[in-house]
């Protein structure tokens, strides 16, 4: 009943018809009971005698309720306007009232401001709403609806409430929330890119071939280039420093849309030049010039001159130091937030981790090479060869491998493995190794066992696999007349075929108790032409051809490392 009454009195014309008819009905009954005359009979007579008076008499019962109802509706809307106007102008919410046809009855100040920004007339405020959001007046339609829509840089979540023929719409500006969600998604994607790259790097990590500077370039590219992720504001430069040095320094990287370029190496000479990057020693920081300096010119004084020259005007930066790695990233555009700081901290931590792993790998490699060198020198202790012999063998082997265009891994391996060729001699008695005359058959048989001893000493380590095959097979001959197994041709490992020729060349060049030192030319002649004891057929033809092409380089190696003896 209440809804019916409100419905009637919210419509002045309907109110006028109902109230006016009721008044006339009561007047009719009152006149009829008093005089037996019907009211409309008086109207018939009055229209003829007094038309104006009669029309006024008929109209007043309708006009007065219509006027009162209309004024009441106006007062209600005025009161609503007063209540709505209590919303402060700074309130970002959209508030509007619509009639049953979707026409705008009221909008608040914030809505007016937004409409002006968007170039929309106040009367068309409903076009802010999602299509068909509120134009259905069917009472069976849900009375509460929620929907999100984007207008330019603004994102609003609209809440619609229907009551009778009136619709109240409130739109909350969720632009900041939407932007934060988008920003968070970008950060998550950047962390995913970083961890995926870290995982792939560790899976294929090789301490012998790890290039820390190239790794830094690639991980910066994975994080910040638009080719990797379309972030709204990535840095345009990153300065990555090694802090363990007395004068910290590192490379400046510039970030293009597609890739990252490594620029010049910059050293930070003093504490003044280190001001900005040192601010992130304890915790990651992000700095915007507007919050930290009186003007942007004063802000520039905290950066190294070479950095300023490469970057230009610096507006904002994030910085963090993790262990020996310090990073500072330079940005333009929007002000930085804690998300930028989080990304840089992760980058510094990841970079420090791999740099430390790489450094430990290099230390292990240095220790390994030192041990290999020490073992090789120990094997030479009771031989008539000097310590420079193993150095020359390494250099000969590398030169021959390079001339044969072998792969880098093979060249690096043979360069340290060749010196292990005679490691088995530690099991040969010193009197045999240093005997001035010709060895007896028994002594020679003992000598021929040193390749097998060497293979046993070196064992089955994959890291020493090439050294083992060199030690075991470097006395085999291509024609099958060598020892210990009489292998021939390609059955002999290539590394052993290379070292076999290098070892013969060096033996010919050195003075022995049973022979003088031969000149380079004579040694080349013996190897290429033969002397009865040594034949060209003893060597792999490809290795021999490479030797002939670089024989001058072989002589240079001998001279270089012989002059330094003693």
Secondary structure, 3 states (H helix, E strand, C coil): CHHHHHHHHCCHHHHHHHHHHHHHHHHHHHHHHHHCCCHHHHHHHHHHHCHHHHHHHHHHHHHHHHHHHHHHHHHHHHHHHHHHCCCCCCCCCEEEEECCCCCEEEECHHHHHHHHHHCCCHHHHHHHCCCCCCCCCCCCCCCEEEEEEEECCEEEEEEEEEECCEEEEEEEECHHHHHHHHHHHHHHHHHHHHHHHHHHHHHCCCCCCCCHHHHHHHHHHHHHCCCCCCCCCCCCEEEEEECCCCCCEEEEEEECCCCEEEEEEEECCCCCCCHHHHCCCCCCEEEEHHHHCCCHHHHHHHCCHHHHHHHCCCCEEEEEEECCEEEEEEECCCCCCHHHHHHHHHHHHHHHHHHHHHHHHHHHHHHHHHHHHHHHHHHHCCCCCCCHHHHHHHHHHHHHHHHCCCCHHHHHHHHHHHHHCCHHHHHCCHHHHCCCCCCCHHHHHHHCCHHHHHHHHHCCCHHHHHHHHHHHHCCCCCCCCCCCCCCCHHHCCHHHHHHHHHHHHHHHHCCECCECCCCHHHHHHHHHHCCCCCCHHHCCHHHHHHHHHCHHHHHHHHHHHHHCCC
